[in-house]
């Protein structure tokens, strides 16, 4: 799901010990809760309370947390305090012997320590000085609150307080961005072209009611009396007019006159300050492995060769006379493969999701209680947004530029973003009881790895009804495998933007529009693109291992339930859990379902 609505905070700086720790989690005899558990719980309980008090950026997918009356504190003094605090937490964690923790707390420890390590790395590299990339930005993230459903009067009042805080928040972001400019720590200039459209949608709005920030007031719940509704609407108009719109105008002026002109021309993360170490920290964060760029690049090349062989099999199946480039051009240009209206694209997506519902009982024992809606990406974000995203309660489908949204790719995209991908996976993790709140953080290698695995799973489930839809799945697999080549090529091997675009154009059926937006995302967001395919490989290899070890005892439902019940964890922790699954005879993690 690309970014998926939240900052991935997988393990950085910690992975050399995670492999050994993960293996120990299976081999070590079970330990009952004791003093070490209590010591660890005290650390993370105190830190979590502190973290909440910091009013950090709300995750866009955390739509059950209410509305904060204030926006985050992000000034330099606060950033330095956070670094010092998390370094203190890490020192305390180093004082705990992992082997003395009970099995549940051992997993929590591995996840939590990786999370704190990622926080420390982000503060040390001053990520807060670059609060935007080609795909998302602090101002568009903040606008996400306006799209949440509000049902209580106090939520509206807190939202109004938040709107009044926009000028302070934007100014602090600008101060941080100027500090990044001074040391050359910015996104590449090419990835910022046109990205101010989501600012102008507010700054140039004809009236406050035309902005995204007024959305909650258009349809207010009947439980709020009419006179209070009128008063809240009037306050909203005033807040947007006097605080929100002026802040966006100031931001637009800064972006156009200062930031974009001063942004760096170079693309590679390794050209940033302390660039090699920075890019390696991103690899560790997003893959939860200790691999290096050269190794990942070679894995990508090898996997692409395998996928191309599968693609050629499909070309033969449809009796197409021509080579792979000609077939890709045919797919990109033939009208039969494209929707005529946004509604057609949305309906096709919904149809695929319902096809999965007919198969779900064969592949999963535990089903999430939460359902999801299929909705279009908002107009102000759509031109630079990915093809789709999913999370708790929502599957966003990009209906902008229909000639770039191939219908043959919709089954794979829908499985990835809705069910059994993100809109299925995330609620299951959130429904697990007795798990500390820090476990709800999104770890990209796990989450994206699972979603990509479900695209392959679609072939087993019979979701792909035509060879073209199967090719769409293979194109998506190639898209993610090619990211291993392209991301490392850009950030470690000096690849140009055109070189990266050409590689995707030659190896996937993605439209030119998608190729351009995707490459710009990889350029401005180092390492994130690596998480998908490496995560999928980890899950596929774990499944093969379980199938071979368990033989006829292997139950695909129990395997999937085990992976999903675990929630977002570093890949070594997932692999260790499957070793435990094998040792226990492949039983379901939900005894009540057996």
C-alpha positions as CSV (number, residue, x, y, z in Angstrom):
1,X,0.0,0.0,0.0
2,X,2.9,2.1,-0.5
3,X,3.1,4.3,2.5
4,X,-0.2,3.0,3.7
5,X,-1.2,6.0,5.8
6,X,1.5,5.9,8.4
7,X,5.3,6.1,8.8
8,X,6.8,2.7,8.7
9,X,8.9,2.2,11.8
10,X,10.5,-1.2,11.4
11,X,13.9,-2.1,12.8
12,X,16.9,0.0,12.2
13,X,20.3,-0.5,13.8
14,X,19.1,-3.7,15.5
15,X,18.9,-6.4,13.0
16,X,22.3,-8.0,13.6
17,X,21.0,-9.2,17.0
18,X,17.4,-9.8,15.8
19,X,18.2,-13.0,13.8
20,X,19.8,-14.6,16.8
21,X,17.1,-13.4,19.1
22,X,14.4,-14.7,16.8
23,X,15.9,-18.1,16.6
24,X,16.1,-18.2,20.4
25,X,12.4,-17.4,20.7
26,X,11.7,-20.9,19.4
27,X,14.6,-22.8,21.0
28,X,14.5,-21.2,24.5
29,X,12.2,-23.0,27.0
30,X,9.1,-21.1,28.0
31,X,9.5,-18.8,30.9
32,X,6.7,-17.6,33.1
33,X,6.2,-13.9,33.6
34,X,8.7,-12.6,36.1
35,X,10.7,-9.5,37.2
36,X,12.1,-9.0,33.7
37,X,8.6,-8.9,32.2
38,X,7.6,-6.3,34.8
39,X,10.7,-4.3,34.2
40,X,10.1,-4.2,30.4
41,X,6.4,-3.4,30.8
42,X,7.3,-0.5,33.0
43,X,9.7,0.9,30.4
44,X,7.3,0.7,27.4
45,X,4.3,1.8,29.5
46,X,6.0,5.0,30.6
47,X,7.4,5.7,27.1
48,X,4.0,5.2,25.5
49,X,2.4,7.7,27.9
50,X,5.2,10.2,27.1
51,X,4.9,9.5,23.3
52,X,1.1,10.2,23.4
53,X,1.8,13.4,25.4
54,X,4.1,14.6,22.6
55,X,1.1,14.8,20.2
56,X,3.1,13.3,17.4
57,X,1.7,13.2,13.9
58,X,-1.6,11.2,13.8
59,X,-1.4,8.1,11.7
60,X,-3.8,8.6,8.8
61,X,-5.1,5.1,9.3
62,X,-5.8,5.6,13.0
63,X,-9.3,6.7,12.6
64,X,-10.5,5.6,16.0
65,X,-8.3,7.9,18.0
66,X,-10.6,11.0,18.0
67,X,-9.5,14.4,17.1
68,X,-6.5,16.1,18.7
69,X,-7.1,19.8,19.7
70,X,-3.5,20.6,18.9
71,X,-1.1,19.8,16.1
72,X,2.3,18.2,16.9
73,X,5.2,20.1,18.5
74,X,7.9,19.8,16.0
75,X,10.4,22.6,16.9
76,X,14.1,21.9,17.2
77,X,14.1,21.9,21.0
78,X,11.3,19.3,21.0
79,X,13.2,17.2,18.5
80,X,16.3,17.2,20.6
81,X,14.3,16.3,23.7
82,X,12.8,13.3,21.8
83,X,16.2,12.1,20.7
84,X,17.6,12.3,24.3
85,X,14.5,10.6,25.6
86,X,14.6,7.6,23.2
87,X,18.3,7.2,23.7
88,X,17.5,6.9,27.4
89,X,14.9,4.3,26.7
90,X,17.3,2.3,24.6
91,X,19.8,2.3,27.4
92,X,17.2,0.8,29.7
93,X,16.2,-1.8,27.1
94,X,19.9,-2.8,26.8
95,X,19.8,-3.6,30.5
96,X,17.2,-6.3,30.1
97,X,18.2,-9.8,29.3
98,X,15.9,-11.0,26.6
99,X,16.3,-14.6,27.5
100,X,14.6,-13.9,30.8
101,X,11.4,-12.6,29.3
102,X,8.3,-14.8,28.8
103,X,7.6,-15.7,25.1
104,X,4.9,-13.0,24.5
105,X,7.1,-10.3,26.0
106,X,10.1,-11.5,24.1
107,X,8.2,-10.8,20.9
108,X,7.1,-7.5,22.2
109,X,10.7,-6.7,23.2
110,X,12.0,-7.5,19.7
111,X,9.4,-5.3,18.0
112,X,9.7,-2.5,20.5
113,X,13.5,-2.3,20.5
114,X,13.4,-2.2,16.7
115,X,10.8,0.6,16.9
116,X,12.9,2.7,19.3
117,X,16.0,2.2,17.2
118,X,14.1,3.5,14.2
119,X,13.0,6.5,16.1
120,X,16.5,7.3,17.3
121,X,17.9,6.9,13.7
122,X,15.2,9.2,12.4
123,X,16.1,11.9,15.0
124,X,19.8,11.5,14.4
125,X,19.5,12.0,10.7
126,X,17.0,14.8,11.3
127,X,14.2,13.4,9.2
128,X,11.9,16.1,10.5
129,X,13.8,18.6,8.3
130,X,12.4,16.9,5.2
131,X,8.6,16.4,6.1
132,X,7.5,15.7,2.5
133,X,8.2,13.5,-0.5
134,X,6.7,13.1,-3.9
135,X,3.8,11.1,-2.5
136,X,2.8,12.8,0.8
137,X,3.5,15.9,2.8
138,X,2.7,17.2,6.2
139,X,-0.1,19.5,4.9
140,X,-1.9,16.7,3.0
141,X,-1.5,14.4,6.0
142,X,-3.1,17.0,8.2
143,X,-6.0,17.4,5.8
144,X,-6.7,13.7,6.3
145,X,-8.4,14.6,9.6
146,X,-11.0,16.6,7.7
147,X,-12.1,13.4,6.0
148,X,-12.7,11.5,9.2
149,X,-16.3,10.9,10.3
150,X,-17.1,13.0,13.4
151,X,-20.1,12.2,15.5
152,X,-19.7,14.2,18.7
153,X,-19.8,17.9,19.5
154,X,-16.5,17.7,21.4
155,X,-14.8,16.3,18.3
156,X,-15.9,19.3,16.3
157,X,-14.7,21.6,19.0
158,X,-11.3,19.9,19.2
159,X,-11.1,20.1,15.4
160,X,-11.8,23.8,15.5
161,X,-8.9,24.2,18.0
162,X,-6.7,22.2,15.7
163,X,-7.6,24.5,12.8
164,X,-6.6,27.5,14.9
165,X,-3.2,25.8,15.5
166,X,-2.4,25.5,11.8
167,X,-0.4,28.8,11.5
168,X,2.0,27.8,14.3
169,X,2.4,24.2,13.0
170,X,3.1,25.3,9.4
171,X,5.6,27.9,10.6
172,X,7.4,25.3,12.6
173,X,7.6,23.0,9.6
174,X,8.9,25.9,7.5
175,X,11.7,26.6,10.0
176,X,12.7,22.9,10.0
177,X,12.6,22.8,6.2
178,X,14.9,25.9,6.0
179,X,17.4,24.1,8.3
180,X,17.3,21.1,5.9
181,X,17.8,23.5,2.9
182,X,20.9,24.9,4.6
183,X,22.6,21.5,4.7
184,X,21.3,20.1,1.4
185,X,18.7,17.8,3.1
186,X,15.7,18.1,0.8
187,X,13.8,15.9,-1.7
188,X,15.2,16.2,-5.2
189,X,13.8,19.2,-7.1
190,X,12.3,17.1,-9.9
191,X,10.0,15.2,-7.4
192,X,8.5,18.5,-6.2
193,X,7.2,19.7,-9.6
194,X,3.4,20.3,-9.4
195,X,3.2,19.0,-5.8
196,X,1.9,22.3,-4.6
197,X,-1.6,21.6,-6.1
198,X,-2.8,20.3,-2.8
199,X,-1.7,23.6,-1.2
200,X,-3.4,25.8,-3.9
201,X,-6.7,23.8,-3.5
202,X,-6.9,25.6,-0.1
203,X,-5.0,28.8,-0.6
204,X,-6.9,29.7,-3.8
205,X,-10.3,28.4,-2.6
206,X,-13.2,30.8,-3.4
207,X,-14.7,30.4,0.0
208,X,-13.8,28.6,3.3
209,X,-16.6,26.2,2.5
210,X,-14.8,25.1,-0.7
211,X,-11.8,23.8,1.2
212,X,-11.3,20.2,2.4
213,X,-11.2,21.5,6.0
214,X,-14.9,22.4,5.9
215,X,-16.0,18.8,5.0
216,X,-16.9,17.7,8.5
217,X,-19.4,20.6,8.8
218,X,-21.3,19.8,5.6
219,X,-23.2,16.8,7.0
220,X,-23.3,17.0,10.8
221,X,-25.0,14.4,12.9
222,X,-28.6,15.0,14.0
223,X,-27.6,14.4,17.6
224,X,-26.1,17.9,17.6
225,X,-28.9,20.5,17.9
226,X,-29.4,22.7,14.9
227,X,-28.5,26.0,16.7
228,X,-25.2,24.4,17.8
229,X,-24.5,23.1,14.3
230,X,-25.0,26.7,13.0
231,X,-22.6,28.1,15.6
232,X,-20.0,25.4,14.9
233,X,-20.2,26.1,11.2
234,X,-19.7,29.8,11.7
235,X,-16.7,29.1,13.9
236,X,-15.3,26.8,11.2
237,X,-15.7,29.5,8.5
238,X,-13.9,32.0,10.6
239,X,-11.0,29.6,11.6
240,X,-10.5,28.5,8.0
241,X,-10.7,32.2,6.8
242,X,-8.3,33.6,9.4
243,X,-5.9,30.8,10.2
244,X,-6.0,27.9,7.7
245,X,-6.1,29.8,4.3
246,X,-3.4,32.4,5.3
247,X,-1.2,29.6,6.5
248,X,-1.5,27.8,3.2
249,X,-0.8,31.0,1.3
250,X,2.4,31.6,3.3
251,X,3.4,27.9,2.7
252,X,2.8,28.3,-1.0
253,X,4.9,31.4,-1.1
254,X,7.7,29.6,0.7
255,X,7.5,26.5,-1.5
256,X,7.6,28.5,-4.8
257,X,10.0,31.2,-3.9
258,X,12.5,29.4,-1.5
259,X,12.2,25.7,-1.1
260,X,11.7,24.3,-4.6
261,X,14.4,26.6,-6.1
262,X,16.9,25.6,-3.4
263,X,16.1,21.8,-3.5
264,X,18.9,19.6,-4.6
265,X,19.4,18.4,-8.1
266,X,21.0,15.1,-7.2
267,X,18.7,12.1,-6.9
268,X,20.7,9.6,-4.8
269,X,20.2,9.3,-1.0
270,X,23.9,8.6,-0.8
271,X,24.5,12.2,-1.9
272,X,22.8,13.5,1.2
273,X,24.8,14.4,4.3
274,X,26.3,11.2,5.6
275,X,24.5,9.6,2.7
276,X,25.8,6.1,2.7
277,X,25.0,5.6,6.4
278,X,21.6,7.3,5.8
279,X,20.6,5.0,3.0
280,X,21.7,2.0,4.9
281,X,19.5,3.1,7.8
282,X,16.6,3.3,5.4
283,X,17.3,-0.2,4.2
284,X,17.3,-1.5,7.7
285,X,14.2,0.4,8.6
286,X,12.1,-0.7,5.6
287,X,13.4,-4.3,5.1
288,X,14.2,-5.2,8.8
289,X,17.2,-7.0,7.4
290,X,20.9,-6.2,7.5
291,X,21.3,-6.6,3.7
292,X,23.3,-4.0,1.7
293,X,22.4,-2.3,-1.6
294,X,24.5,-4.5,-3.9
295,X,23.0,-7.7,-2.5
296,X,19.4,-6.4,-2.8
297,X,20.2,-5.2,-6.4
298,X,21.3,-8.7,-7.4
299,X,18.3,-10.3,-5.8
300,X,16.1,-8.0,-7.8
301,X,17.8,-8.9,-11.1
302,X,17.5,-12.6,-10.4
303,X,13.8,-12.4,-9.4
304,X,13.0,-10.2,-12.5
305,X,14.4,-13.0,-14.7
306,X,12.1,-15.5,-13.1
307,X,9.0,-13.3,-13.5
308,X,9.8,-12.5,-17.1
309,X,9.8,-16.3,-17.9
310,X,6.3,-16.5,-16.4
311,X,5.2,-13.5,-18.5
312,X,6.4,-15.2,-21.7
313,X,4.3,-18.2,-20.8
314,X,1.2,-16.0,-20.7
315,X,2.1,-14.3,-24.0
316,X,2.2,-17.8,-25.6
317,X,-1.1,-18.7,-24.0
318,X,-2.9,-15.7,-25.6
319,X,-1.2,-16.4,-28.9
320,X,0.2,-12.9,-29.2
321,X,2.6,-12.6,-32.1
322,X,5.4,-10.3,-30.8
323,X,8.0,-9.9,-28.1
324,X,7.5,-8.7,-24.5
325,X,7.9,-4.9,-25.3
326,X,5.3,-5.3,-28.1
327,X,2.9,-7.1,-25.7
328,X,3.4,-4.4,-23.1
329,X,2.6,-1.7,-25.6
330,X,-0.5,-3.6,-26.7
331,X,-1.7,-3.8,-23.0
332,X,-1.0,-0.1,-22.5
333,X,-2.9,1.1,-25.6
334,X,-5.8,-1.2,-26.4
335,X,-9.1,0.3,-25.2
336,X,-10.6,-3.0,-24.2
337,X,-8.4,-3.0,-21.1
338,X,-9.5,0.4,-19.7
339,X,-12.6,1.7,-17.9
340,X,-14.7,4.4,-19.6
341,X,-15.9,6.0,-16.4
342,X,-14.7,6.3,-12.7
343,X,-17.8,4.4,-11.7
344,X,-16.8,1.4,-13.9
345,X,-13.4,1.3,-12.2
346,X,-14.9,1.5,-8.7
347,X,-17.5,-1.2,-9.6
348,X,-14.8,-3.5,-11.0
349,X,-12.8,-3.1,-7.8
350,X,-15.9,-3.9,-5.6
351,X,-16.6,-7.0,-7.8
352,X,-13.2,-8.4,-7.2
353,X,-13.5,-7.8,-3.4
354,X,-16.8,-9.7,-3.4
355,X,-15.2,-12.6,-5.4
356,X,-12.7,-13.0,-2.6
357,X,-15.6,-13.2,0.0
358,X,-16.7,-16.4,-1.8
359,X,-13.3,-18.0,-1.2
360,X,-12.3,-16.6,2.2
361,X,-13.4,-19.7,4.3
362,X,-11.1,-21.9,2.3
363,X,-8.0,-19.9,3.2
364,X,-8.7,-18.1,6.5
365,X,-10.1,-19.3,9.8
366,X,-10.3,-16.0,11.6
367,X,-12.1,-13.1,9.9
368,X,-11.9,-9.5,10.9
369,X,-15.1,-7.8,12.2
370,X,-14.4,-4.6,10.5
371,X,-15.6,-4.1,6.9
372,X,-14.2,-1.6,4.3
373,X,-15.6,0.9,1.9
374,X,-14.4,1.3,-1.7
375,X,-14.0,5.1,-2.4
376,X,-12.1,7.3,-4.9
377,X,-8.9,9.1,-4.1
378,X,-9.7,12.8,-3.3
379,X,-9.3,15.0,-6.4
380,X,-6.6,17.2,-4.9
381,X,-4.4,14.3,-4.2
382,X,-5.2,12.0,-7.1
383,X,-2.8,13.3,-9.8
384,X,0.3,12.4,-7.8
385,X,-1.2,9.5,-5.8
386,X,-0.7,5.8,-6.3
387,X,-3.2,3.6,-8.0
388,X,-4.8,2.5,-4.7
389,X,-4.4,2.2,-1.0
390,X,-6.1,0.3,1.7
391,X,-6.3,0.2,5.5
392,X,-8.8,-0.2,8.3
393,X,-12.3,0.5,6.9
394,X,-11.2,1.8,3.5
395,X,-10.0,0.9,0.0
396,X,-9.0,4.0,-2.0
397,X,-9.1,3.6,-5.8
398,X,-7.5,6.3,-8.0
399,X,-9.9,7.2,-10.7
400,X,-7.8,10.0,-12.1
401,X,-6.5,9.6,-15.6
402,X,-8.5,6.4,-16.5
403,X,-6.2,5.5,-19.5
404,X,-3.5,4.8,-16.9
405,X,-5.7,2.4,-14.8
406,X,-5.7,-0.9,-16.5
407,X,-8.6,-3.2,-15.7
408,X,-6.4,-6.3,-15.9
409,X,-4.5,-5.0,-13.0
410,X,-7.5,-4.4,-10.8
411,X,-7.8,-7.9,-9.3
412,X,-4.2,-7.9,-8.1
413,X,-4.5,-4.3,-6.8
414,X,-7.8,-5.0,-5.0
415,X,-6.4,-8.2,-3.3
416,X,-3.4,-6.1,-2.2
417,X,-5.2,-3.1,-0.9
418,X,-8.5,-4.5,0.4
419,X,-9.0,-8.2,1.3
420,X,-7.1,-10.3,2.1
421,X,-4.5,-7.5,2.0
422,X,-4.4,-4.3,4.0
423,X,-8.0,-3.7,4.8
424,X,-8.2,-7.3,6.1
425,X,-4.7,-7.6,7.6
426,X,-4.7,-4.4,9.7
427,X,-8.1,-4.9,11.4
428,X,-7.0,-8.5,12.4
429,X,-3.9,-7.1,14.1
430,X,-5.9,-4.4,15.8
431,X,-8.5,-6.9,17.1
432,X,-5.9,-9.0,19.0
433,X,-6.4,-8.6,22.8
434,X,-3.8,-7.9,25.5
435,X,-1.2,-6.5,23.1
436,X,0.6,-3.2,24.0
437,X,-0.4,-0.2,21.8
438,X,3.1,0.1,20.3
439,X,2.4,-3.1,18.5
440,X,-0.1,-1.3,16.3
441,X,2.7,0.5,14.5
442,X,3.0,-0.4,10.8
443,X,6.2,-2.3,9.8
444,X,6.5,-2.0,6.0
445,X,8.4,-5.3,5.3
446,X,5.7,-7.3,7.1
447,X,2.6,-5.3,5.9
448,X,3.7,-4.8,2.3
449,X,5.1,-8.3,2.1
450,X,1.8,-9.8,3.2
451,X,-0.2,-7.7,0.7
452,X,2.1,-8.6,-2.1
453,X,1.9,-12.3,-1.1
454,X,-1.9,-12.1,-1.4
455,X,-1.6,-11.0,-5.0
456,X,0.2,-14.4,-5.7
457,X,-2.4,-16.1,-3.5
458,X,-5.1,-14.8,-5.9
459,X,-3.9,-17.3,-8.5
460,X,-4.5,-20.2,-6.0
461,X,-7.9,-18.8,-5.1
462,X,-9.0,-18.6,-8.7
463,X,-9.5,-14.8,-8.7
464,X,-7.8,-14.2,-12.0
465,X,-10.3,-15.2,-14.7
466,X,-8.3,-14.4,-17.8
467,X,-4.7,-14.7,-18.9
468,X,-4.6,-10.9,-19.0
469,X,-5.5,-10.7,-15.4
470,X,-2.8,-13.2,-14.6
471,X,-0.4,-11.1,-16.5
472,X,-1.6,-8.1,-14.5
473,X,-0.6,-9.9,-11.4
474,X,2.8,-10.8,-12.9
475,X,3.3,-7.2,-13.9
476,X,2.6,-6.2,-10.3
477,X,5.1,-8.8,-9.1
478,X,7.6,-7.5,-11.6
479,X,6.8,-3.9,-10.5
480,X,7.8,-4.8,-6.9
481,X,10.8,-6.9,-7.8
482,X,12.0,-4.1,-10.1
483,X,11.9,-1.8,-7.1
484,X,14.8,-3.8,-5.7
485,X,16.8,-2.9,-8.8
486,X,15.5,0.7,-9.2
487,X,15.7,1.9,-5.6
488,X,19.2,0.6,-5.1
489,X,20.1,1.8,-8.7
490,X,19.0,5.4,-7.9
491,X,20.3,5.7,-4.4
492,X,23.5,3.7,-4.6
493,X,24.5,3.2,-8.2
494,X,24.0,6.7,-9.7
495,X,21.0,5.8,-11.9
496,X,19.2,8.7,-13.6
497,X,15.4,9.3,-13.4
498,X,15.1,8.2,-17.1
499,X,17.1,5.1,-16.5
500,X,14.7,4.1,-13.7
501,X,11.7,4.9,-15.8
502,X,13.0,2.9,-18.7
503,X,13.6,-0.1,-16.5
504,X,10.0,-0.1,-15.3
505,X,8.7,0.6,-18.8
506,X,10.7,-2.4,-20.2
507,X,9.7,-4.8,-17.4
508,X,6.1,-4.0,-16.4
509,X,2.8,-3.2,-17.9
510,X,2.4,0.0,-15.9
511,X,1.2,3.0,-17.7
512,X,3.6,5.9,-18.4
513,X,1.7,8.0,-15.9
514,X,2.1,5.4,-13.1
515,X,5.8,4.9,-14.0
516,X,6.5,8.6,-13.7
517,X,4.7,9.0,-10.3
518,X,6.2,5.7,-9.0
519,X,9.8,6.6,-9.9
520,X,9.5,10.0,-8.3
521,X,8.2,8.3,-5.2
522,X,11.3,6.0,-5.1
523,X,13.6,9.0,-5.6
524,X,12.1,11.0,-2.8
525,X,11.5,8.1,-0.3
526,X,14.7,6.0,-0.2
527,X,14.4,2.4,0.9
528,X,10.6,2.2,1.3
529,X,10.2,0.5,-2.1
530,X,12.5,-2.4,-1.0
531,X,10.0,-3.7,1.7
532,X,7.5,-5.3,-0.6
533,X,9.2,-8.0,-2.5
534,X,11.7,-8.9,0.3
535,X,8.7,-9.2,2.7
536,X,6.8,-11.4,0.2
537,X,9.9,-13.6,-0.3
538,X,10.1,-14.1,3.5
539,X,6.4,-15.2,3.8
540,X,6.6,-17.5,0.7
541,X,9.8,-19.2,2.0
542,X,8.2,-19.6,5.5
543,X,5.2,-21.2,3.9
544,X,7.3,-23.6,1.8
545,X,9.3,-24.6,4.9
546,X,6.0,-25.3,6.8
547,X,4.5,-27.3,3.9
548,X,7.6,-29.5,3.7
549,X,7.9,-30.0,7.4
550,X,4.2,-30.7,8.2
551,X,3.2,-32.6,5.0
552,X,-0.5,-33.6,5.2
553,X,-0.8,-31.8,8.6
554,X,-0.3,-28.4,6.9
555,X,-3.5,-26.3,6.8
556,X,-3.3,-23.2,4.8
557,X,-5.9,-21.5,7.0
558,X,-3.8,-22.1,10.1
559,X,-0.7,-20.8,8.4
560,X,-2.4,-17.6,7.3
561,X,-4.1,-17.1,10.7
562,X,-0.7,-17.5,12.4
563,X,0.9,-14.9,10.2
564,X,-1.9,-12.4,10.6
565,X,-2.4,-12.9,14.3
566,X,1.2,-12.0,14.9
567,X,0.7,-8.5,13.5
568,X,3.3,-6.2,12.2
569,X,6.7,-7.5,13.2
570,X,10.3,-7.5,11.8
571,X,10.8,-10.4,9.3
572,X,13.1,-12.4,11.5
573,X,10.4,-12.4,14.2
574,X,7.9,-13.6,11.7
575,X,10.2,-16.4,10.5
576,X,10.8,-17.5,14.1
577,X,7.0,-17.6,14.7
578,X,6.6,-20.0,11.8
579,X,9.3,-22.2,13.2
580,X,7.2,-22.4,16.3
581,X,4.1,-23.1,14.2
582,X,6.0,-26.1,12.7
583,X,7.2,-27.3,16.1
584,X,3.6,-27.2,17.4
585,X,2.4,-29.3,14.6
586,X,0.8,-26.6,12.5
587,X,-2.1,-25.9,14.9
588,X,-4.4,-22.9,14.7
589,X,-3.5,-19.9,16.9
590,X,-7.2,-19.7,17.7
591,X,-8.1,-22.9,19.6
592,X,-11.8,-21.9,19.6
593,X,-11.8,-22.3,15.8
594,X,-10.5,-25.8,15.7
